[in-house]
């Protein structure tokens, strides 16, 4: 014999929030899908850091964008400028030789 509960609950509908992914969430997804971008940025940053104390992540980014524009048929705008500050932090944290290469500011969006 199976006991059956007859509950009358007044349950409101579940509402999923309409939220865009944050810049950080989009960066994480982009980085996971394109790990080669980080490797190339590290290579460019080391090349610049060998000649200068500070490295401009934007300069490396634009150089990478330039190389993609010259060598591929794709759209170079796929390298979103919103990700540069996160790459600077990622590279500085992952590469001890580049730890002091980038000047960073406090992130406005977490």
C-alpha positions in Angstrom: 0.0 0.0 0.0 1.4 3.4 -1.0 0.6 6.4 1.1 -0.2 9.4 -1.0 0.0 12.9 0.4 -2.6 15.3 -0.8 -0.9 18.7 -0.4 -2.4 21.9 -1.7 0.5 24.3 -1.8 0.2 27.7 -3.3 3.4 27.7 -5.2 4.3 30.8 -7.2 5.8 30.4 -10.6 9.6 30.1 -10.8 11.1 33.0 -12.7 14.5 32.8 -14.3 16.2 36.2 -14.1 16.8 37.8 -17.5 20.5 38.5 -17.1 23.3 38.9 -19.6 26.6 37.3 -18.8 29.1 39.6 -17.1 32.3 40.7 -18.9 34.2 38.3 -16.6 31.8 35.4 -17.5 32.2 36.2 -21.2 36.0 36.4 -20.8 36.1 33.0 -19.0 34.1 31.4 -21.9 36.3 33.1 -24.6 39.5 32.1 -22.8 38.3 28.5 -22.5 37.4 28.4 -26.2 40.6 30.1 -27.3 43.6 29.2 -25.1 45.9 30.0 -28.0 45.1 33.7 -27.6 46.7 33.7 -24.1 49.8 31.8 -25.3 50.3 34.3 -28.2 49.8 37.3 -25.8 52.4 35.8 -23.5 54.8 35.5 -26.4 54.2 39.1 -27.4 54.5 40.4 -23.8 57.8 38.6 -23.3 59.1 40.1 -26.5 58.2 43.6 -25.4 59.3 43.0 -21.8 62.8 42.1 -22.9 63.1 45.6 -24.2 60.9 47.6 -21.7 60.1 47.4 -18.1 56.3 47.9 -18.7 54.2 46.1 -21.2 51.1 47.5 -22.7 48.5 44.8 -22.9 46.6 46.9 -25.4 49.7 47.1 -27.6 50.0 43.3 -27.5 46.3 42.9 -28.2 46.4 45.2 -31.2 49.5 43.5 -32.5 47.7 40.2 -32.3 44.6 41.7 -34.0 47.0 42.9 -36.7 48.5 39.5 -37.2 45.1 37.9 -37.4 44.0 40.5 -40.0 47.0 39.7 -42.2 46.9 36.0 -41.9 43.3 35.0 -41.8 40.1 35.6 -43.7 38.1 36.1 -40.6 36.8 39.2 -38.8 39.5 40.7 -36.6 36.9 42.2 -34.3 36.5 38.8 -32.7 39.3 40.0 -30.3 37.0 42.0 -28.0 38.8 44.9 -26.3 36.8 44.2 -23.1 39.1 41.2 -22.3 42.4 43.0 -22.3 42.5 43.9 -18.6 41.6 40.3 -17.6 44.3 38.9 -19.8 46.9 41.3 -18.2 45.9 39.9 -14.8 45.8 36.3 -16.0 49.3 36.6 -17.6 50.8 38.4 -14.6 49.5 35.8 -12.3 50.5 32.8 -14.4 54.0 34.0 -15.5 56.4 35.1 -12.8 58.6 36.8 -15.3 55.7 39.1 -16.3 54.3 39.6 -12.8 55.4 43.3 -12.7 55.1 43.9 -16.5 51.5 45.2 -16.5 50.0 48.2 -14.7 46.5 47.4 -13.7 43.7 49.4 -12.2 40.8 48.3 -10.0 38.2 46.5 -12.1 34.9 48.3 -12.3 32.9 45.2 -13.2 33.5 41.9 -11.3 
